[in-house]
Amino acid sequence: MTTRHALLHLLATALLAACAPAAAQVEQPPPPGEAQTEPDASTTAVALDVSWSPCTLDTSRGESADCATVKVPYRWDAPDDSTTVDVFVKRYRPKGAEPRGSVWLLQGGPGASGKAMDAVGPYMTSLGAPMVFYTIDQRGTGRSSRLGCPEQEAADSTGGRAITSEEWPACIASMKARWSPGLEGFSVTNTARDLGELISTLRAPNERVFVYGVSYGTYLANRYMQLYPDQASGVILDSIAGVNDTFTHSDLAFDAVVHRYFDECGKDAACSKRLGVDPWKTFGDVLGRLDAGSCSAATQAGLTRPIVRHLFASLAYSWDARILMPALVHRLDRCGDQDAPVFTRLGELLSQPLGEEGLQAFSMPLANHIGLSELWDEPSPAVSALAAEESETLVSNGVGASMGALHDAWPRLPHDRFHGAWAKTATPILMLAGDLDPATPLDEQEPARAAFAGAHQTFVTVPRASHAIVANSPVTTAGAPGCGADLLAQFLREPASTLDASCVDRIAPLSFESAGATTTMVYLGTTDLWGD
C-alpha cells in the first residue's frame, strides 16, 4: 500500500468509515450451525485489574476522562499460557447529569482504534442521553498491544509509515516472531472475550450496559452476543457487517452504490446542469481523458485514475463529503485556471506522510489479519482477476487485489465454530442501515433483519444515508438532531420501548449545492464547491 493509499484509508476512517481489508482461512469450515450461547467452560474468566488514571478526551475541549491499560490473556482458550496483551480503555463520565447506564463503543475497520469515538459521549449527553461511555482500542490497535511491524512502519523505511508490497514479507515474518506463528491471539473471538470480561469486571450491580458497534464493530458485537447472549441491556448495530460478508469482491459492490449516488446527481437540476443527465458516464469519460493527459494541472498534482478512484471512495463514506465527488468531476472536466489550486491542494493533502498518530489510529496489519482470517472467499480468486475487477470500477477502495496478494503468505486463522452464525439472543437490538452505504451495502445488511426479529429488535433503513449512521447522522429538520443520533438516544433511554422512527421521513433530500464550508475548505482549499 502506498503512502497516498494509506492516507486515503485514514481519511475514510476519520469519517467513521471502515474501509477494510481481506480475509480467508487455512481450512474450509463446516456449514454454520447454531450460534454458541455461552463461553466455553474451559475459558474460565480471569479477574481483570483495572486501574484508572486521569486523561483527556482527544476530540473534546475541556472534557476529562479516565484511562486504563488492562492486561488480558493473549489467548482466552489457553489459560495456562502466561502471555498477555494490553487493552487500552477510556471512560467518560458526563458532568452535571446522573448516568442512566454505560455504553461500550466498538470502532470498525477492522484495524481502527477507539480514538474517533471520543466525541460520542459528550454528543449523546447533549441529546439527553447521559451515560458512562467507554471507548476501547481493540487488541492489535492503537494504544493497546498493537499488531504492527516497527521496521517496516518506521518513518525512514521504504514506504514511510505505510507498508509497501515489497515490505510485507519481512513485516509478516517479524509479527510471527514477536507473537506466535499464527498470530492466534489476535482473533475476533479473543477480542469479543476482552469486551465481555471488561464489562463483567466494571459493571456496577443492576447497571444497564449497552454495546454500540459500527461497521466491522457490528461483526465484533455479534461475536460478543454469541459469547454473552444475556449480558448487555441493549446492542446497537450501525452499518451492519453481516456474518457471511467478505471483502473479496467489495470493490464492485462499492462502485455500484456510488453509481447510484451519481444517478441521483443526474436527477438534480444543479448537478445535471454541470454533468449532464448521465453523470456516471460523464465521470467515466473524464477519467478517460485524464488518462490521455487532457488536464496537466491534475496529473501534475498526482490525480491519476487510481488516485481519483480511491479518493472518491473515502469521500463516499460521508453524508457531506460525498458531494465533492461530482464537483471534482466537473472541475476535472473543465480544468480551468480556477481548478488548478484545488488539484494542488488535493495533491498536497494526499502526499502528506503518515505520522505516529496515523499508526495509533489504524493498524493495517491487524486489518489484514482479521480480514484474511474471517472475511474472505475460499478458494481465493486469482490476484489478476481481482485486479481486473478493480480496473472496471470508477470508485473503489482497492481492497480486493491488494489484500488478495497477501492471502497465501498470511498466517490465516482457521474459522472457529462461531464463524458464519448470527447470535441467538433476546437482547433488545437497534439496527441502523443506510440505503446509500458503499462500505456495507443495504442488501448485505438485510440478513440482520431476519436474524434479529425478536421483541424490541428493530431494523431501521435510513434513506439516503451513507456509512456510520450515528456519527455521520443524516440531516433532518433544522435544529433537530440527526436521525441516527435521535434513534440511538431513544434506545439508550429505554431499549424495551417502541422506537419512534418517524425521523426517517424528515431526512433532507440529497443536495448537490454545498458540502459545507469546513468540508470544502479541508479538501479543496476553498469554500467554493463548483468553482463557477
NORDA-V711251 format. One record per residue. N is the residue number from 0. PHI is phi in whole degrees, 0 to 359 (NA if undefined). PSI is psi in whole degrees, -180 to 180 (none if undefined). NEAR is the number of other ideal C-beta (glycine too) atoms within 10 Angstrom. Layout:
n=<N & N>
phi=<PHI & PHI>
psi=<PSI & PSI>
near=<NEAR & NEAR>
This chain:
n=<0 & 1 & 2 & 3 & 4 & 5 & 6 & 7 & 8 & 9 & 10 & 11 & 12 & 13 & 14 & 15 & 16 & 17 & 18 & 19 & 20 & 21 & 22 & 23 & 24 & 25 & 26 & 27 & 28 & 29 & 30 & 31 & 32 & 33 & 34 & 35 & 36 & 37 & 38 & 39 & 40 & 41 & 42 & 43 & 44 & 45 & 46 & 47 & 48 & 49 & 50 & 51 & 52 & 53 & 54 & 55 & 56 & 57 & 58 & 59 & 60 & 61 & 62 & 63 & 64 & 65 & 66 & 67 & 68 & 69 & 70 & 71 & 72 & 73 & 74 & 75 & 76 & 77 & 78 & 79 & 80 & 81 & 82 & 83 & 84 & 85 & 86 & 87 & 88 & 89 & 90 & 91 & 92 & 93 & 94 & 95 & 96 & 97 & 98 & 99 & 100 & 101 & 102 & 103 & 104 & 105 & 106 & 107 & 108 & 109 & 110 & 111 & 112 & 113 & 114 & 115 & 116 & 117 & 118 & 119 & 120 & 121 & 122 & 123 & 124 & 125 & 126 & 127 & 128 & 129 & 130 & 131 & 132 & 133 & 134 & 135 & 136 & 137 & 138 & 139 & 140 & 141 & 142 & 143 & 144 & 145 & 146 & 147 & 148 & 149 & 150 & 151 & 152 & 153 & 154 & 155 & 156 & 157 & 158 & 159 & 160 & 161 & 162 & 163 & 164 & 165 & 166 & 167 & 168 & 169 & 170 & 171 & 172 & 173 & 174 & 175 & 176 & 177 & 178 & 179 & 180 & 181 & 182 & 183 & 184 & 185 & 186 & 187 & 188 & 189 & 190 & 191 & 192 & 193 & 194 & 195 & 196 & 197 & 198 & 199 & 200 & 201 & 202 & 203 & 204 & 205 & 206 & 207 & 208 & 209 & 210 & 211 & 212 & 213 & 214 & 215 & 216 & 217 & 218 & 219 & 220 & 221 & 222 & 223 & 224 & 225 & 226 & 227 & 228 & 229 & 230 & 231 & 232 & 233 & 234 & 235 & 236 & 237 & 238 & 239 & 240 & 241 & 242 & 243 & 244 & 245 & 246 & 247 & 248 & 249 & 250 & 251 & 252 & 253 & 254 & 255 & 256 & 257 & 258 & 259 & 260 & 261 & 262 & 263 & 264 & 265 & 266 & 267 & 268 & 269 & 270 & 271 & 272 & 273 & 274 & 275 & 276 & 277 & 278 & 279 & 280 & 281 & 282 & 283 & 284 & 285 & 286 & 287 & 288 & 289 & 290 & 291 & 292 & 293 & 294 & 295 & 296 & 297 & 298 & 299 & 300 & 301 & 302 & 303 & 304 & 305 & 306 & 307 & 308 & 309 & 310 & 311 & 312 & 313 & 314 & 315 & 316 & 317 & 318 & 319 & 320 & 321 & 322 & 323 & 324 & 325 & 326 & 327 & 328 & 329 & 330 & 331 & 332 & 333 & 334 & 335 & 336 & 337 & 338 & 339 & 340 & 341 & 342 & 343 & 344 & 345 & 346 & 347 & 348 & 349 & 350 & 351 & 352 & 353 & 354 & 355 & 356 & 357 & 358 & 359 & 360 & 361 & 362 & 363 & 364 & 365 & 366 & 367 & 368 & 369 & 370 & 371 & 372 & 373 & 374 & 375 & 376 & 377 & 378 & 379 & 380 & 381 & 382 & 383 & 384 & 385 & 386 & 387 & 388 & 389 & 390 & 391 & 392 & 393 & 394 & 395 & 396 & 397 & 398 & 399 & 400 & 401 & 402 & 403 & 404 & 405 & 406 & 407 & 408 & 409 & 410 & 411 & 412 & 413 & 414 & 415 & 416 & 417 & 418 & 419 & 420 & 421 & 422 & 423 & 424 & 425 & 426 & 427 & 428 & 429 & 430 & 431 & 432 & 433 & 434 & 435 & 436 & 437 & 438 & 439 & 440 & 441 & 442 & 443 & 444 & 445 & 446 & 447 & 448 & 449 & 450 & 451 & 452 & 453 & 454 & 455 & 456 & 457 & 458 & 459 & 460 & 461 & 462 & 463 & 464 & 465 & 466 & 467 & 468 & 469 & 470 & 471 & 472 & 473 & 474 & 475 & 476 & 477 & 478 & 479 & 480 & 481 & 482 & 483 & 484 & 485 & 486 & 487 & 488 & 489 & 490 & 491 & 492 & 493 & 494 & 495 & 496 & 497 & 498 & 499 & 500 & 501 & 502 & 503 & 504 & 505 & 506 & 507 & 508 & 509 & 510 & 511 & 512 & 513 & 514 & 515 & 516 & 517 & 518 & 519 & 520 & 521 & 522 & 523 & 524 & 525 & 526 & 527 & 528 & 529 & 530 & 531>
phi=<NA & 283 & 301 & 298 & 294 & 296 & 294 & 301 & 297 & 290 & 299 & 293 & 299 & 296 & 270 & 60 & 271 & 213 & 311 & 98 & 275 & 247 & 200 & 174 & 202 & 281 & 217 & 284 & 281 & 293 & 304 & 303 & 243 & 292 & 292 & 294 & 254 & 202 & 298 & 301 & 296 & 287 & 264 & 298 & 299 & 257 & 294 & 265 & 264 & 245 & 244 & 275 & 227 & 297 & 207 & 240 & 274 & 298 & 256 & 231 & 283 & 72 & 262 & 258 & 209 & 238 & 232 & 211 & 246 & 249 & 274 & 229 & 299 & 299 & 231 & 292 & 268 & 230 & 298 & 275 & 279 & 277 & 294 & 232 & 233 & 268 & 236 & 270 & 231 & 238 & 238 & 246 & 254 & 295 & 266 & 76 & 214 & 281 & 299 & 262 & 153 & 225 & 229 & 259 & 257 & 249 & 285 & 262 & 128 & 297 & 119 & 276 & 277 & 273 & 302 & 292 & 271 & 302 & 280 & 296 & 302 & 300 & 294 & 292 & 298 & 294 & 267 & 85 & 234 & 289 & 222 & 277 & 252 & 246 & 254 & 222 & 274 & 303 & 312 & 97 & 236 & 52 & 269 & 280 & 297 & 274 & 281 & 198 & 227 & 308 & 289 & 285 & 257 & 288 & 301 & 262 & 281 & 306 & 257 & 68 & 294 & 280 & 257 & 278 & 299 & 288 & 272 & 298 & 303 & 292 & 298 & 299 & 298 & 292 & 293 & 295 & 288 & 285 & 252 & 200 & 306 & 254 & 54 & 300 & 289 & 265 & 249 & 297 & 294 & 297 & 295 & 295 & 296 & 307 & 299 & 298 & 285 & 295 & 298 & 300 & 289 & 262 & 290 & 283 & 304 & 64 & 285 & 283 & 234 & 243 & 237 & 245 & 235 & 238 & 56 & 305 & 301 & 286 & 297 & 295 & 296 & 296 & 298 & 301 & 291 & 297 & 280 & 229 & 292 & 242 & 282 & 280 & 281 & 189 & 228 & 246 & 248 & 248 & 64 & 279 & 267 & 288 & 291 & 249 & 287 & 224 & 266 & 305 & 246 & 293 & 300 & 292 & 295 & 299 & 300 & 295 & 290 & 295 & 302 & 297 & 296 & 294 & 298 & 294 & 302 & 293 & 269 & 263 & 299 & 293 & 283 & 292 & 299 & 262 & 248 & 84 & 282 & 234 & 300 & 295 & 294 & 300 & 301 & 299 & 296 & 296 & 296 & 299 & 291 & 297 & 301 & 275 & 84 & 286 & 229 & 296 & 298 & 284 & 293 & 294 & 278 & 94 & 275 & 277 & 305 & 299 & 291 & 297 & 304 & 280 & 299 & 296 & 298 & 292 & 290 & 292 & 291 & 255 & 306 & 275 & 294 & 297 & 295 & 293 & 299 & 298 & 296 & 289 & 300 & 299 & 292 & 295 & 292 & 284 & 49 & 266 & 300 & 289 & 266 & 303 & 298 & 293 & 296 & 298 & 300 & 296 & 299 & 294 & 299 & 280 & 267 & 297 & 291 & 291 & 254 & 300 & 297 & 296 & 294 & 292 & 283 & 207 & 244 & 294 & 301 & 292 & 302 & 296 & 294 & 294 & 298 & 288 & 263 & 233 & 231 & 221 & 284 & 235 & 291 & 288 & 297 & 298 & 300 & 298 & 291 & 292 & 295 & 294 & 300 & 299 & 295 & 282 & 272 & 269 & 222 & 193 & 280 & 71 & 287 & 304 & 292 & 293 & 278 & 300 & 294 & 266 & 304 & 290 & 274 & 281 & 282 & 289 & 271 & 291 & 297 & 269 & 286 & 277 & 295 & 79 & 237 & 278 & 294 & 254 & 208 & 262 & 301 & 302 & 224 & 252 & 246 & 240 & 227 & 274 & 271 & 234 & 267 & 280 & 277 & 232 & 305 & 305 & 295 & 275 & 271 & 305 & 303 & 295 & 299 & 284 & 291 & 241 & 241 & 276 & 297 & 63 & 248 & 239 & 256 & 240 & 273 & 256 & 296 & 68 & 279 & 265 & 264 & 59 & 296 & 287 & 289 & 254 & 299 & 301 & 289 & 241 & 304 & 307 & 88 & 266 & 294 & 300 & 298 & 298 & 294 & 297 & 295 & 297 & 300 & 300 & 295 & 292 & 291 & 204 & 293 & 263 & 260 & 282 & 285 & 268 & 262 & 293 & 298 & 294 & 277 & 251 & 292 & 297 & 294 & 297 & 237 & 245 & 274 & 208 & 260 & 93 & 299 & 294 & 300 & 296 & 294 & 300 & 273 & 257 & 74 & 206 & 265 & 268 & 298 & 270 & 72 & 274>
psi=<129 & 167 & -42 & -45 & -38 & -41 & -40 & -39 & -41 & -33 & -43 & -41 & -37 & -23 & 16 & 40 & 178 & 80 & -76 & 130 & -148 & -172 & 163 & -176 & 165 & -17 & 156 & 128 & 159 & 161 & 142 & 137 & -152 & 138 & 142 & 142 & -2 & 158 & 157 & 144 & -27 & -19 & 71 & 134 & 141 & 133 & 121 & 136 & 111 & 111 & 113 & 146 & 148 & 142 & -176 & 160 & 120 & -33 & 10 & 130 & 132 & 8 & 132 & 162 & -180 & 143 & 150 & 145 & 117 & 132 & 130 & 160 & 140 & -41 & 118 & -21 & 9 & 71 & -20 & -9 & 125 & -3 & 136 & 164 & 156 & 139 & 121 & 131 & 139 & 138 & 128 & 122 & 123 & 146 & 139 & 12 & 142 & 118 & 143 & 6 & -159 & 154 & 128 & 124 & 123 & 114 & 168 & -145 & -98 & 154 & -13 & 143 & -178 & 3 & -40 & -12 & -4 & -34 & -11 & -44 & -54 & -37 & -48 & -33 & -39 & -21 & 11 & 24 & 66 & 119 & 164 & 123 & 132 & 129 & 152 & 131 & 105 & 147 & 134 & -8 & 159 & -124 & 0 & -177 & 106 & 131 & 113 & -177 & 93 & -42 & -46 & -20 & 11 & 149 & -31 & 13 & 176 & -45 & 12 & -144 & -25 & 154 & 121 & 166 & -33 & -24 & -16 & -41 & -45 & -35 & -47 & -43 & -40 & -37 & -41 & -36 & -35 & -40 & -84 & 159 & -32 & 4 & 39 & -28 & -21 & 61 & 163 & -41 & -42 & -40 & -40 & -36 & -40 & -49 & -50 & -40 & -33 & -43 & -44 & -38 & -40 & -12 & 130 & 157 & 132 & 14 & 136 & 131 & 130 & 152 & 125 & 125 & 142 & 134 & -124 & -27 & -26 & -35 & -44 & -39 & -37 & -42 & -40 & -44 & -28 & -40 & -37 & 71 & -19 & 6 & -46 & 149 & -23 & 153 & 137 & 124 & 110 & 116 & 79 & 125 & 109 & 161 & -18 & 9 & 149 & 165 & -2 & -49 & 27 & -23 & -42 & -41 & -41 & -47 & -39 & -39 & -42 & -33 & -43 & -37 & -42 & -32 & -37 & -35 & -39 & -20 & -7 & 133 & -46 & -38 & -45 & -26 & -30 & -35 & 0 & 180 & -15 & 76 & -29 & -41 & -41 & -42 & -48 & -41 & -41 & -41 & -37 & -43 & -33 & -41 & -33 & 2 & 28 & -19 & 88 & -32 & -35 & -48 & -34 & -28 & -3 & 10 & 73 & 172 & -50 & -37 & -42 & -41 & -47 & -33 & -47 & -32 & -41 & -35 & -32 & -17 & -26 & 138 & -44 & -51 & -26 & -21 & -22 & -23 & -58 & -33 & -39 & -34 & -43 & -43 & -40 & -36 & -44 & -45 & 51 & -180 & -35 & -14 & -25 & -45 & -31 & -44 & -41 & -43 & -47 & -42 & -42 & -41 & -43 & -14 & -7 & 131 & 148 & 139 & -176 & -34 & -35 & -39 & -38 & -30 & -28 & 140 & 106 & -37 & -42 & -38 & -45 & -41 & -48 & -45 & -49 & -16 & -21 & -27 & 47 & 147 & 142 & 134 & 151 & 134 & 160 & 143 & -36 & -37 & -39 & -38 & -37 & -38 & -47 & -40 & -21 & -18 & 152 & -31 & 124 & 165 & -14 & 30 & -43 & -61 & -42 & -39 & -36 & -30 & -21 & -5 & -52 & -31 & -15 & 141 & 74 & 146 & 142 & 152 & 137 & -179 & -7 & -17 & 139 & 8 & 141 & 150 & 150 & 104 & 149 & 5 & 136 & 137 & 132 & 123 & 127 & 122 & 124 & 141 & 2 & 42 & 113 & -24 & -41 & 82 & 150 & -41 & -23 & -15 & -24 & -36 & -25 & -29 & -45 & -33 & -36 & 82 & 21 & -174 & 134 & 25 & 107 & 127 & 123 & 119 & 124 & 109 & 140 & 1 & 148 & -133 & 154 & 76 & -37 & -54 & -31 & 40 & 127 & 142 & 135 & -149 & 141 & 131 & -12 & 154 & 158 & 158 & -44 & -44 & -37 & -45 & -40 & -44 & -43 & -45 & -39 & -32 & -43 & 95 & -21 & 11 & 168 & 125 & 141 & 102 & 20 & -13 & -23 & -23 & -9 & 8 & 136 & 147 & 160 & 136 & 139 & 18 & -38 & 142 & 4 & 139 & -41 & -49 & -46 & -41 & -42 & -46 & -41 & -14 & 18 & 160 & 0 & 103 & -56 & -21 & 23 & none>
near=<21 & 18 & 18 & 20 & 18 & 23 & 23 & 25 & 31 & 23 & 23 & 27 & 25 & 16 & 24 & 25 & 33 & 27 & 32 & 31 & 29 & 32 & 27 & 26 & 18 & 13 & 9 & 10 & 13 & 10 & 7 & 15 & 9 & 10 & 21 & 18 & 14 & 11 & 19 & 13 & 6 & 9 & 18 & 9 & 13 & 15 & 7 & 17 & 9 & 15 & 9 & 13 & 9 & 8 & 13 & 14 & 21 & 14 & 14 & 16 & 7 & 8 & 18 & 12 & 21 & 17 & 16 & 20 & 15 & 21 & 14 & 22 & 22 & 19 & 21 & 26 & 17 & 14 & 13 & 6 & 14 & 8 & 11 & 15 & 21 & 15 & 27 & 22 & 23 & 25 & 18 & 27 & 17 & 19 & 11 & 6 & 12 & 6 & 18 & 18 & 20 & 21 & 28 & 26 & 24 & 31 & 31 & 28 & 30 & 33 & 30 & 34 & 26 & 25 & 23 & 24 & 28 & 20 & 17 & 26 & 27 & 18 & 20 & 23 & 21 & 13 & 16 & 13 & 24 & 20 & 24 & 20 & 29 & 27 & 27 & 25 & 26 & 30 & 24 & 29 & 32 & 25 & 17 & 25 & 23 & 23 & 24 & 21 & 21 & 12 & 12 & 24 & 24 & 12 & 11 & 6 & 18 & 11 & 21 & 19 & 22 & 24 & 24 & 16 & 12 & 10 & 18 & 22 & 12 & 14 & 22 & 21 & 12 & 16 & 22 & 13 & 9 & 13 & 19 & 16 & 9 & 17 & 22 & 18 & 25 & 28 & 24 & 23 & 25 & 23 & 26 & 25 & 26 & 24 & 26 & 21 & 23 & 20 & 19 & 14 & 14 & 20 & 15 & 11 & 4 & 6 & 14 & 18 & 21 & 25 & 29 & 27 & 27 & 33 & 30 & 30 & 32 & 29 & 27 & 26 & 27 & 28 & 29 & 28 & 27 & 25 & 23 & 23 & 17 & 10 & 19 & 26 & 17 & 22 & 29 & 29 & 29 & 30 & 33 & 30 & 30 & 20 & 23 & 13 & 21 & 20 & 26 & 24 & 15 & 27 & 25 & 14 & 18 & 26 & 23 & 15 & 22 & 24 & 16 & 13 & 21 & 23 & 13 & 16 & 26 & 17 & 12 & 18 & 8 & 15 & 24 & 17 & 12 & 20 & 24 & 14 & 11 & 15 & 27 & 22 & 13 & 21 & 26 & 14 & 14 & 25 & 17 & 11 & 14 & 19 & 11 & 9 & 9 & 14 & 22 & 11 & 19 & 26 & 18 & 12 & 22 & 16 & 22 & 14 & 14 & 15 & 20 & 23 & 22 & 25 & 25 & 26 & 28 & 25 & 25 & 28 & 27 & 23 & 26 & 18 & 23 & 26 & 24 & 24 & 25 & 28 & 26 & 27 & 26 & 22 & 27 & 22 & 19 & 16 & 18 & 12 & 9 & 14 & 20 & 17 & 15 & 25 & 24 & 17 & 17 & 23 & 18 & 12 & 18 & 21 & 12 & 12 & 13 & 20 & 12 & 10 & 12 & 20 & 22 & 16 & 24 & 28 & 28 & 26 & 26 & 28 & 27 & 28 & 29 & 29 & 28 & 26 & 28 & 30 & 27 & 24 & 15 & 17 & 9 & 19 & 18 & 11 & 17 & 10 & 13 & 24 & 16 & 13 & 20 & 21 & 13 & 10 & 21 & 19 & 27 & 26 & 30 & 23 & 24 & 28 & 20 & 21 & 30 & 27 & 16 & 22 & 23 & 11 & 12 & 25 & 17 & 26 & 23 & 13 & 19 & 17 & 16 & 20 & 21 & 16 & 19 & 19 & 23 & 15 & 22 & 12 & 21 & 23 & 27 & 26 & 23 & 29 & 24 & 28 & 16 & 22 & 27 & 27 & 27 & 30 & 20 & 16 & 13 & 19 & 24 & 16 & 15 & 22 & 16 & 9 & 22 & 26 & 11 & 12 & 8 & 18 & 21 & 19 & 20 & 19 & 16 & 26 & 14 & 17 & 27 & 28 & 29 & 29 & 28 & 24 & 21 & 24 & 23 & 22 & 17 & 20 & 11 & 6 & 5 & 12 & 19 & 23 & 28 & 28 & 23 & 22 & 26 & 27 & 19 & 20 & 24 & 24 & 14 & 14 & 23 & 10 & 11 & 9 & 17 & 9 & 18 & 10 & 23 & 18 & 9 & 13 & 20 & 13 & 9 & 17 & 13 & 24 & 12 & 16 & 25 & 14 & 12 & 10 & 21 & 22 & 14 & 15 & 22 & 23 & 16 & 14 & 13 & 15 & 23 & 19 & 17 & 13>
